[in-house]
Amino acid sequence: MTPFKFLKRKKEEKEPKKPEATEKTKEITKEKKEVKEAEMEVVKERPKKSGRGETKATTAWRYIVAPHITEKATLLAEKDNQYVFKVAEDANKIEIKKAIEGLYGVKVEKVRIIKVPKKRRRRGRIEGWRKGYKKAIVKIKEGQKIEILPR
């Protein structure tokens, strides 16, 4: 009849029926639902997040680079309960305070920041620069200690 017969839809063709679920498959789907519910409970039990979407302890590595151990720093730690840390260039006092409290579990009273500039160095005729860095002097509450060097 028409040369475009293949464009017409065939009413006779139907999708094959899916086999009915057996008892075994029903049990497996129930187990999967139970596992999902258990996972959701674990997610609800996670600690509260800070303003940037992360917990305080998990963000400490972003702001605290390393403890700065020198003679002056050890004297400050013994005498005035103050500790010195090298910190990230973009860290501010509030972020440093939260990071120290979260990492070491102490109460921080005061944070002072010092930016050490980079300096020019020479070895013969070869010139270069010594890196600059930012350090923070952190005063903690009396009676508390931070174990920087394990004994």
Biotite code that builds the C-alpha atoms (Angstrom):
import biotite.structure as struc

atoms = struc.array([
    struc.Atom([0.000, 0.000, 0.000], chain_id="A", res_id=1, res_name="MET", atom_name="CA", element="C"),
    struc.Atom([2.177, 2.871, 1.168], chain_id="A", res_id=2, res_name="THR", atom_name="CA", element="C"),
    struc.Atom([5.929, 2.776, 0.881], chain_id="A", res_id=3, res_name="PRO", atom_name="CA", element="C"),
    struc.Atom([6.232, 4.242, 4.421], chain_id="A", res_id=4, res_name="PHE", atom_name="CA", element="C"),
    struc.Atom([4.535, 1.371, 6.148], chain_id="A", res_id=5, res_name="LYS", atom_name="CA", element="C"),
    struc.Atom([7.456, 0.991, 8.570], chain_id="A", res_id=6, res_name="PHE", atom_name="CA", element="C"),
    struc.Atom([6.666, 4.408, 10.103], chain_id="A", res_id=7, res_name="LEU", atom_name="CA", element="C"),
    struc.Atom([3.330, 3.262, 11.444], chain_id="A", res_id=8, res_name="LYS", atom_name="CA", element="C"),
    struc.Atom([3.359, 1.910, 14.966], chain_id="A", res_id=9, res_name="ARG", atom_name="CA", element="C"),
    struc.Atom([2.433, -1.622, 15.493], chain_id="A", res_id=10, res_name="LYS", atom_name="CA", element="C"),
    struc.Atom([-0.239, -2.097, 18.118], chain_id="A", res_id=11, res_name="LYS", atom_name="CA", element="C"),
    struc.Atom([0.468, -5.735, 18.478], chain_id="A", res_id=12, res_name="GLU", atom_name="CA", element="C"),
    struc.Atom([3.955, -5.291, 19.960], chain_id="A", res_id=13, res_name="GLU", atom_name="CA", element="C"),
    struc.Atom([3.954, -5.053, 23.753], chain_id="A", res_id=14, res_name="LYS", atom_name="CA", element="C"),
    struc.Atom([6.704, -4.975, 26.328], chain_id="A", res_id=15, res_name="GLU", atom_name="CA", element="C"),
    struc.Atom([7.526, -8.341, 27.833], chain_id="A", res_id=16, res_name="PRO", atom_name="CA", element="C"),
    struc.Atom([6.251, -8.877, 31.355], chain_id="A", res_id=17, res_name="LYS", atom_name="CA", element="C"),
    struc.Atom([8.733, -8.789, 34.201], chain_id="A", res_id=18, res_name="LYS", atom_name="CA", element="C"),
    struc.Atom([8.935, -11.917, 36.307], chain_id="A", res_id=19, res_name="PRO", atom_name="CA", element="C"),
    struc.Atom([7.317, -11.615, 39.716], chain_id="A", res_id=20, res_name="GLU", atom_name="CA", element="C"),
    struc.Atom([9.574, -11.026, 42.694], chain_id="A", res_id=21, res_name="ALA", atom_name="CA", element="C"),
    struc.Atom([10.421, -14.119, 44.649], chain_id="A", res_id=22, res_name="THR", atom_name="CA", element="C"),
    struc.Atom([10.694, -14.320, 48.401], chain_id="A", res_id=23, res_name="GLU", atom_name="CA", element="C"),
    struc.Atom([14.473, -14.251, 48.190], chain_id="A", res_id=24, res_name="LYS", atom_name="CA", element="C"),
    struc.Atom([14.531, -10.973, 46.250], chain_id="A", res_id=25, res_name="THR", atom_name="CA", element="C"),
    struc.Atom([12.012, -9.471, 48.679], chain_id="A", res_id=26, res_name="LYS", atom_name="CA", element="C"),
    struc.Atom([14.324, -10.346, 51.594], chain_id="A", res_id=27, res_name="GLU", atom_name="CA", element="C"),
    struc.Atom([17.292, -8.764, 49.819], chain_id="A", res_id=28, res_name="ILE", atom_name="CA", element="C"),
    struc.Atom([15.410, -5.513, 49.199], chain_id="A", res_id=29, res_name="THR", atom_name="CA", element="C"),
    struc.Atom([14.364, -5.413, 52.874], chain_id="A", res_id=30, res_name="LYS", atom_name="CA", element="C"),
    struc.Atom([17.995, -5.861, 53.940], chain_id="A", res_id=31, res_name="GLU", atom_name="CA", element="C"),
    struc.Atom([19.063, -3.043, 51.620], chain_id="A", res_id=32, res_name="LYS", atom_name="CA", element="C"),
    struc.Atom([16.435, -0.745, 53.126], chain_id="A", res_id=33, res_name="LYS", atom_name="CA", element="C"),
    struc.Atom([17.624, -1.597, 56.646], chain_id="A", res_id=34, res_name="GLU", atom_name="CA", element="C"),
    struc.Atom([21.244, -0.845, 55.703], chain_id="A", res_id=35, res_name="VAL", atom_name="CA", element="C"),
    struc.Atom([20.228, 2.519, 54.224], chain_id="A", res_id=36, res_name="LYS", atom_name="CA", element="C"),
    struc.Atom([18.310, 3.409, 57.387], chain_id="A", res_id=37, res_name="GLU", atom_name="CA", element="C"),
    struc.Atom([21.332, 2.482, 59.526], chain_id="A", res_id=38, res_name="ALA", atom_name="CA", element="C"),
    struc.Atom([23.571, 4.665, 57.338], chain_id="A", res_id=39, res_name="GLU", atom_name="CA", element="C"),
    struc.Atom([21.182, 7.589, 57.738], chain_id="A", res_id=40, res_name="MET", atom_name="CA", element="C"),
    struc.Atom([21.336, 7.224, 61.528], chain_id="A", res_id=41, res_name="GLU", atom_name="CA", element="C"),
    struc.Atom([25.141, 7.355, 61.397], chain_id="A", res_id=42, res_name="VAL", atom_name="CA", element="C"),
    struc.Atom([24.961, 10.524, 59.305], chain_id="A", res_id=43, res_name="VAL", atom_name="CA", element="C"),
    struc.Atom([22.652, 12.135, 61.871], chain_id="A", res_id=44, res_name="LYS", atom_name="CA", element="C"),
    struc.Atom([25.125, 11.342, 64.683], chain_id="A", res_id=45, res_name="GLU", atom_name="CA", element="C"),
    struc.Atom([28.042, 13.213, 63.057], chain_id="A", res_id=46, res_name="ARG", atom_name="CA", element="C"),
    struc.Atom([29.340, 16.300, 64.914], chain_id="A", res_id=47, res_name="PRO", atom_name="CA", element="C"),
    struc.Atom([27.952, 19.745, 64.184], chain_id="A", res_id=48, res_name="LYS", atom_name="CA", element="C"),
    struc.Atom([29.668, 21.699, 61.454], chain_id="A", res_id=49, res_name="LYS", atom_name="CA", element="C"),
    struc.Atom([31.188, 25.181, 61.620], chain_id="A", res_id=50, res_name="SER", atom_name="CA", element="C"),
    struc.Atom([30.246, 28.064, 59.319], chain_id="A", res_id=51, res_name="GLY", atom_name="CA", element="C"),
    struc.Atom([32.303, 26.827, 56.364], chain_id="A", res_id=52, res_name="ARG", atom_name="CA", element="C"),
    struc.Atom([30.691, 23.387, 56.391], chain_id="A", res_id=53, res_name="GLY", atom_name="CA", element="C"),
    struc.Atom([33.386, 21.491, 58.287], chain_id="A", res_id=54, res_name="GLU", atom_name="CA", element="C"),
    struc.Atom([34.079, 20.578, 61.876], chain_id="A", res_id=55, res_name="THR", atom_name="CA", element="C"),
    struc.Atom([36.651, 22.502, 63.918], chain_id="A", res_id=56, res_name="LYS", atom_name="CA", element="C"),
    struc.Atom([39.068, 19.592, 64.290], chain_id="A", res_id=57, res_name="ALA", atom_name="CA", element="C"),
    struc.Atom([39.044, 18.799, 60.567], chain_id="A", res_id=58, res_name="THR", atom_name="CA", element="C"),
    struc.Atom([39.993, 22.341, 59.544], chain_id="A", res_id=59, res_name="THR", atom_name="CA", element="C"),
    struc.Atom([42.937, 22.678, 61.954], chain_id="A", res_id=60, res_name="ALA", atom_name="CA", element="C"),
    struc.Atom([45.422, 21.410, 59.364], chain_id="A", res_id=61, res_name="TRP", atom_name="CA", element="C"),
    struc.Atom([44.514, 24.314, 57.086], chain_id="A", res_id=62, res_name="ARG", atom_name="CA", element="C"),
    struc.Atom([45.554, 26.977, 59.570], chain_id="A", res_id=63, res_name="TYR", atom_name="CA", element="C"),
    struc.Atom([48.247, 25.415, 61.782], chain_id="A", res_id=64, res_name="ILE", atom_name="CA", element="C"),
    struc.Atom([51.357, 24.466, 59.829], chain_id="A", res_id=65, res_name="VAL", atom_name="CA", element="C"),
    struc.Atom([53.646, 23.353, 62.679], chain_id="A", res_id=66, res_name="ALA", atom_name="CA", element="C"),
    struc.Atom([54.711, 24.249, 66.209], chain_id="A", res_id=67, res_name="PRO", atom_name="CA", element="C"),
    struc.Atom([57.592, 26.736, 66.164], chain_id="A", res_id=68, res_name="HIS", atom_name="CA", element="C"),
    struc.Atom([60.211, 25.344, 68.536], chain_id="A", res_id=69, res_name="ILE", atom_name="CA", element="C"),
    struc.Atom([62.972, 27.752, 69.556], chain_id="A", res_id=70, res_name="THR", atom_name="CA", element="C"),
    struc.Atom([64.617, 28.753, 72.840], chain_id="A", res_id=71, res_name="GLU", atom_name="CA", element="C"),
    struc.Atom([62.332, 31.733, 73.197], chain_id="A", res_id=72, res_name="LYS", atom_name="CA", element="C"),
    struc.Atom([59.253, 29.621, 72.450], chain_id="A", res_id=73, res_name="ALA", atom_name="CA", element="C"),
    struc.Atom([60.153, 27.056, 75.135], chain_id="A", res_id=74, res_name="THR", atom_name="CA", element="C"),
    struc.Atom([60.746, 29.836, 77.676], chain_id="A", res_id=75, res_name="LEU", atom_name="CA", element="C"),
    struc.Atom([57.330, 31.325, 76.844], chain_id="A", res_id=76, res_name="LEU", atom_name="CA", element="C"),
    struc.Atom([55.699, 27.912, 77.263], chain_id="A", res_id=77, res_name="ALA", atom_name="CA", element="C"),
    struc.Atom([57.287, 27.338, 80.683], chain_id="A", res_id=78, res_name="GLU", atom_name="CA", element="C"),
    struc.Atom([56.899, 30.845, 82.096], chain_id="A", res_id=79, res_name="LYS", atom_name="CA", element="C"),
    struc.Atom([53.760, 32.438, 80.631], chain_id="A", res_id=80, res_name="ASP", atom_name="CA", element="C"),
    struc.Atom([51.762, 29.452, 79.309], chain_id="A", res_id=81, res_name="ASN", atom_name="CA", element="C"),
    struc.Atom([52.150, 30.732, 75.728], chain_id="A", res_id=82, res_name="GLN", atom_name="CA", element="C"),
    struc.Atom([52.842, 28.541, 72.694], chain_id="A", res_id=83, res_name="TYR", atom_name="CA", element="C"),
    struc.Atom([54.194, 29.524, 69.273], chain_id="A", res_id=84, res_name="VAL", atom_name="CA", element="C"),
    struc.Atom([52.939, 28.013, 65.992], chain_id="A", res_id=85, res_name="PHE", atom_name="CA", element="C"),
    struc.Atom([53.704, 28.588, 62.334], chain_id="A", res_id=86, res_name="LYS", atom_name="CA", element="C"),
    struc.Atom([50.371, 29.266, 60.657], chain_id="A", res_id=87, res_name="VAL", atom_name="CA", element="C"),
    struc.Atom([49.011, 29.659, 57.134], chain_id="A", res_id=88, res_name="ALA", atom_name="CA", element="C"),
    struc.Atom([49.415, 33.026, 55.423], chain_id="A", res_id=89, res_name="GLU", atom_name="CA", element="C"),
    struc.Atom([45.655, 33.536, 55.092], chain_id="A", res_id=90, res_name="ASP", atom_name="CA", element="C"),
    struc.Atom([44.766, 32.504, 58.675], chain_id="A", res_id=91, res_name="ALA", atom_name="CA", element="C"),
    struc.Atom([43.301, 35.079, 61.053], chain_id="A", res_id=92, res_name="ASN", atom_name="CA", element="C"),
    struc.Atom([43.108, 35.143, 64.864], chain_id="A", res_id=93, res_name="LYS", atom_name="CA", element="C"),
    struc.Atom([39.626, 33.651, 65.090], chain_id="A", res_id=94, res_name="ILE", atom_name="CA", element="C"),
    struc.Atom([40.451, 30.712, 62.820], chain_id="A", res_id=95, res_name="GLU", atom_name="CA", element="C"),
    struc.Atom([43.698, 30.045, 64.704], chain_id="A", res_id=96, res_name="ILE", atom_name="CA", element="C"),
    struc.Atom([41.877, 30.114, 68.046], chain_id="A", res_id=97, res_name="LYS", atom_name="CA", element="C"),
    struc.Atom([39.236, 27.634, 66.866], chain_id="A", res_id=98, res_name="LYS", atom_name="CA", element="C"),
    struc.Atom([41.882, 25.359, 65.337], chain_id="A", res_id=99, res_name="ALA", atom_name="CA", element="C"),
    struc.Atom([43.984, 25.241, 68.536], chain_id="A", res_id=100, res_name="ILE", atom_name="CA", element="C"),
    struc.Atom([40.926, 24.618, 70.724], chain_id="A", res_id=101, res_name="GLU", atom_name="CA", element="C"),
    struc.Atom([39.684, 21.881, 68.410], chain_id="A", res_id=102, res_name="GLY", atom_name="CA", element="C"),
    struc.Atom([43.052, 20.179, 67.959], chain_id="A", res_id=103, res_name="LEU", atom_name="CA", element="C"),
    struc.Atom([44.451, 20.289, 71.500], chain_id="A", res_id=104, res_name="TYR", atom_name="CA", element="C"),
    struc.Atom([41.250, 20.637, 73.577], chain_id="A", res_id=105, res_name="GLY", atom_name="CA", element="C"),
    struc.Atom([42.369, 23.722, 75.530], chain_id="A", res_id=106, res_name="VAL", atom_name="CA", element="C"),
    struc.Atom([40.823, 27.132, 76.191], chain_id="A", res_id=107, res_name="LYS", atom_name="CA", element="C"),
    struc.Atom([42.617, 29.923, 74.288], chain_id="A", res_id=108, res_name="VAL", atom_name="CA", element="C"),
    struc.Atom([42.676, 33.339, 75.978], chain_id="A", res_id=109, res_name="GLU", atom_name="CA", element="C"),
    struc.Atom([44.674, 35.401, 73.488], chain_id="A", res_id=110, res_name="LYS", atom_name="CA", element="C"),
    struc.Atom([46.204, 35.086, 70.008], chain_id="A", res_id=111, res_name="VAL", atom_name="CA", element="C"),
    struc.Atom([48.936, 37.377, 68.694], chain_id="A", res_id=112, res_name="ARG", atom_name="CA", element="C"),
    struc.Atom([50.129, 37.206, 65.086], chain_id="A", res_id=113, res_name="ILE", atom_name="CA", element="C"),
    struc.Atom([53.560, 38.110, 63.703], chain_id="A", res_id=114, res_name="ILE", atom_name="CA", element="C"),
    struc.Atom([54.410, 38.154, 60.021], chain_id="A", res_id=115, res_name="LYS", atom_name="CA", element="C"),
    struc.Atom([58.103, 37.368, 59.496], chain_id="A", res_id=116, res_name="VAL", atom_name="CA", element="C"),
    struc.Atom([59.247, 38.888, 56.174], chain_id="A", res_id=117, res_name="PRO", atom_name="CA", element="C"),
    struc.Atom([61.282, 37.044, 53.563], chain_id="A", res_id=118, res_name="LYS", atom_name="CA", element="C"),
    struc.Atom([64.984, 37.952, 53.514], chain_id="A", res_id=119, res_name="LYS", atom_name="CA", element="C"),
    struc.Atom([67.610, 38.104, 50.784], chain_id="A", res_id=120, res_name="ARG", atom_name="CA", element="C"),
    struc.Atom([70.458, 35.612, 51.112], chain_id="A", res_id=121, res_name="ARG", atom_name="CA", element="C"),
    struc.Atom([73.698, 35.154, 49.127], chain_id="A", res_id=122, res_name="ARG", atom_name="CA", element="C"),
    struc.Atom([76.024, 32.217, 48.597], chain_id="A", res_id=123, res_name="ARG", atom_name="CA", element="C"),
    struc.Atom([78.932, 33.756, 46.709], chain_id="A", res_id=124, res_name="GLY", atom_name="CA", element="C"),
    struc.Atom([77.507, 35.257, 43.568], chain_id="A", res_id=125, res_name="ARG", atom_name="CA", element="C"),
    struc.Atom([74.253, 33.272, 43.754], chain_id="A", res_id=126, res_name="ILE", atom_name="CA", element="C"),
    struc.Atom([71.432, 35.286, 45.255], chain_id="A", res_id=127, res_name="GLU", atom_name="CA", element="C"),
    struc.Atom([68.160, 33.993, 46.602], chain_id="A", res_id=128, res_name="GLY", atom_name="CA", element="C"),
    struc.Atom([65.458, 34.525, 49.178], chain_id="A", res_id=129, res_name="TRP", atom_name="CA", element="C"),
    struc.Atom([64.763, 32.874, 52.503], chain_id="A", res_id=130, res_name="ARG", atom_name="CA", element="C"),
    struc.Atom([61.059, 32.211, 52.860], chain_id="A", res_id=131, res_name="LYS", atom_name="CA", element="C"),
    struc.Atom([58.918, 34.441, 55.023], chain_id="A", res_id=132, res_name="GLY", atom_name="CA", element="C"),
    struc.Atom([56.143, 33.007, 57.189], chain_id="A", res_id=133, res_name="TYR", atom_name="CA", element="C"),
    struc.Atom([53.423, 33.880, 59.619], chain_id="A", res_id=134, res_name="LYS", atom_name="CA", element="C"),
    struc.Atom([53.520, 32.779, 63.247], chain_id="A", res_id=135, res_name="LYS", atom_name="CA", element="C"),
    struc.Atom([51.042, 32.998, 66.087], chain_id="A", res_id=136, res_name="ALA", atom_name="CA", element="C"),
    struc.Atom([51.692, 33.250, 69.814], chain_id="A", res_id=137, res_name="ILE", atom_name="CA", element="C"),
    struc.Atom([48.789, 31.586, 71.595], chain_id="A", res_id=138, res_name="VAL", atom_name="CA", element="C"),
    struc.Atom([48.114, 32.132, 75.308], chain_id="A", res_id=139, res_name="LYS", atom_name="CA", element="C"),
    struc.Atom([46.055, 29.399, 76.934], chain_id="A", res_id=140, res_name="ILE", atom_name="CA", element="C"),
    struc.Atom([44.178, 29.265, 80.236], chain_id="A", res_id=141, res_name="LYS", atom_name="CA", element="C"),
    struc.Atom([46.182, 28.740, 83.436], chain_id="A", res_id=142, res_name="GLU", atom_name="CA", element="C"),
    struc.Atom([46.538, 25.123, 84.485], chain_id="A", res_id=143, res_name="GLY", atom_name="CA", element="C"),
    struc.Atom([46.266, 23.748, 80.936], chain_id="A", res_id=144, res_name="GLN", atom_name="CA", element="C"),
    struc.Atom([49.150, 22.452, 78.842], chain_id="A", res_id=145, res_name="LYS", atom_name="CA", element="C"),
    struc.Atom([49.834, 21.554, 75.234], chain_id="A", res_id=146, res_name="ILE", atom_name="CA", element="C"),
    struc.Atom([52.163, 18.601, 74.657], chain_id="A", res_id=147, res_name="GLU", atom_name="CA", element="C"),
    struc.Atom([54.099, 19.771, 71.592], chain_id="A", res_id=148, res_name="ILE", atom_name="CA", element="C"),
    struc.Atom([57.049, 17.408, 71.905], chain_id="A", res_id=149, res_name="LEU", atom_name="CA", element="C"),
    struc.Atom([56.121, 13.953, 73.208], chain_id="A", res_id=150, res_name="PRO", atom_name="CA", element="C"),
    struc.Atom([58.417, 12.832, 76.024], chain_id="A", res_id=151, res_name="ARG", atom_name="CA", element="C"),
])
